[in-house]
Amino acid sequence: MNESTSIKNLVDRINAEIALSHNVPVNFLFTEKNKDDSESVWLREPVSNKNSKMALKFSVKGRKNAKYFSLTVKNTVIPFIKIPDDFEVKTINSDQINSFINFTLWNDEAIALVKSIIVYYVETFEPSDKFGCCSKYKECSNAKKCLHANLFYSKACWYRKNLESGKIFF
């Protein structure tokens, strides 16, 4: 990938793969161009479709002849993803929340890293939009687990949380 290539195409491809493998809506991710020419990848709330969490920020940095790629990710994500040995993880004192993963070549390892960050967020995502239960509440009660086909959407269901903790109301 060169600096004129948008990360949007990559995210769209990863989005389609993860939607199938993780049973989430195909529009759960979107990219947004920032004023500094960086691009942010956001997760959408499954109920309201509002911005929820920034998964990562992609940017090209450096001087004219010494450019490099940088991913900004939350510090809490770093222990759960595999970062290639030749990629640099950098923290700065003025930003206690994020780390910067810097690398010089956009290759299969970089693509795998972006995908692993996105997969981590999908698997650990807890929506802030919540609802009581859906129309399947009786079926879910009988099965003693959530039966909603869309796992991402079902994470917003309070009744699912009750079922997971052994509380069955219906």
Phi, psi and omega in degrees: 000134176256176187293339179275352179275134179278145175286348182304315180299317178296314181296320177300318179294314178297318179304313181297319179296313183289327177301319178288311186288333185245006176055053178236160181295149184292343180257022184288342178244149170208156179253153181220127178283133180261165182300331181271017181072004172281169177231135178255144176250121185245150169264144178263147171292135184288341181264309185263348184063022177276161173303137180242290182228140173278121179283318179195164175234130182251134177210157174254127184234176176102181180271174186313311184261002182227060182277151174213164181261148180220133173248129175261122180224157178295142178303326183292343181276328188310315181294345187255004180236154178267117180256124180305147184301326183272007174266143181261129173259123185236136173242152176232146184299328183283351179231097183279352185261324188248155169240161181240125178255113185251143179204157186260338181241133174271106185220190181300326178295320179293318178297316179298322179296313178301315181297319181294325177295314180295317178300317178304312181294321179296316183287335182251359185297132172236110182297149174273333173286125179232154173223159185295302178194166178256189183290351181267012189303323179290318177297319179296320178299313180297322181278347183061028176198162179289133181248006181299136184293331183261102183301320182298313179295320183294340177294344179272359184271123178293325182295326175303316179299318178296315179300317180296334179264008176089006180266116180242122185260338187240000000 
